């Protein structure tokens, strides 16, 4: 299961949420529960953008430094499955077009496999 650390930094009455492993993730929350919910949404949006751009999706191995209080955010199972499929295809060099051919599916159906909101 993929989980990401979020870092919480006090910011004018709320908490700024960032993710050390995924630069560009920024959100806010009023408490831990809100930070986790908003952080999860921001992480999913960032991962979706990385997949759309054909970029690597980093694993949070804990090596990215955090300077504040951190919480762990577990990603939904379907998100984890889609990310792992994406990583496996990148690792083996199989394109989406090739996957569509091998599965005898149309390209749109294969593309939906990688859409986190579908």
C-alpha positions in Angstrom: 0.0 0.0 0.0 1.3 3.4 -0.9 1.3 6.1 1.8 2.7 9.5 1.7 3.9 11.8 4.6 2.3 15.2 4.8 4.0 18.0 6.6 1.8 20.4 8.7 3.0 24.0 9.2 0.9 26.5 11.1 -0.3 29.3 8.8 -2.6 32.1 9.9 -5.1 30.0 11.9 -5.0 27.0 9.7 -2.4 24.3 8.8 -0.4 24.4 5.5 -0.2 20.9 4.1 2.8 19.9 1.9 4.2 16.5 0.9 8.0 16.2 1.0 8.0 13.3 -1.5 5.8 15.1 -4.0 6.9 18.8 -4.6 3.9 20.8 -5.8 1.5 19.3 -3.3 0.0 22.2 -1.3 -3.3 22.3 0.6 -4.7 23.5 3.9 -6.7 22.1 6.8 -8.0 23.2 10.2 -7.2 20.0 12.1 -5.4 16.7 11.5 -8.5 15.1 9.9 -8.9 18.0 7.5 -5.2 18.0 6.7 -5.3 14.3 5.9 -8.5 14.6 3.7 -7.2 17.7 1.8 -3.7 16.3 1.7 -5.0 13.0 0.1 -6.9 15.0 -2.5 -3.9 17.1 -3.3 -1.6 14.1 -3.5 -4.0 12.3 -5.9 -4.2 15.4 -8.1 -0.4 15.6 -8.2 -0.1 11.9 -9.0 -2.7 12.2 -11.8 -0.7 15.1 -13.3 2.5 13.0 -13.2 0.7 10.1 -15.0 -0.8 12.5 -17.6 2.7 13.9 -18.2 4.3 10.4 -18.4 6.6 11.1 -15.5 7.7 8.9 -12.7 5.5 8.7 -9.6 7.8 8.7 -6.6 7.4 6.4 -3.7 7.6 8.0 -0.3 10.6 6.2 1.2 11.0 8.7 4.0 14.2 10.1 2.5 12.7 13.5 1.7 13.4 15.8 4.6 10.5 17.3 6.6 11.0 20.2 8.9 7.7 20.1 10.8 5.1 17.8 12.2 4.2 15.0 9.8 1.3 12.6 9.4 1.0 9.6 7.1 -1.7 9.6 4.5 -2.8 6.2 3.0 -4.0 6.3 -0.5 -7.2 4.6 -1.7 -6.8 1.0 -2.9 -7.9 1.9 -6.4 -5.4 4.7 -6.6 -2.7 2.3 -5.4 -3.6 -0.2 -8.1 -3.6 2.3 -10.9 -0.3 3.7 -9.8 1.3 0.3 -9.6 0.0 -0.6 -13.0 1.4 2.6 -14.4 4.8 1.9 -12.7 4.9 -1.6 -14.1 4.2 -0.5 -17.6 6.9 2.2 -17.4 9.4 -0.4 -16.0 8.7 -2.9 -18.7 8.5 -0.3 -21.5 5.0 -1.3 -22.6 3.1 1.6 -24.0 -0.6 2.1 -23.6 -1.1 1.4 -27.3 0.7 -1.9 -26.8 -1.4 -2.8 -23.7 -4.5 -2.1 -25.7 -3.4 -4.4 -28.5 -2.4 -7.1 -26.0 -5.8 -6.9 -24.2 -7.7 -6.4 -27.4 -9.3 -3.3 -25.9 -9.9 0.1 -27.4 -7.4 2.8 -26.5 -10.0 4.8 -24.5 -10.7 1.9 -22.2 -6.9 1.5 -21.5 -6.5 5.2 -20.9 -9.3 5.0 -18.3 -7.2 2.5 -16.3 -4.8 5.4 -15.5 -7.3 8.1 -14.7 -7.5 8.3 -10.9 -10.9 10.0 -11.0 -12.5 7.3 -13.2 
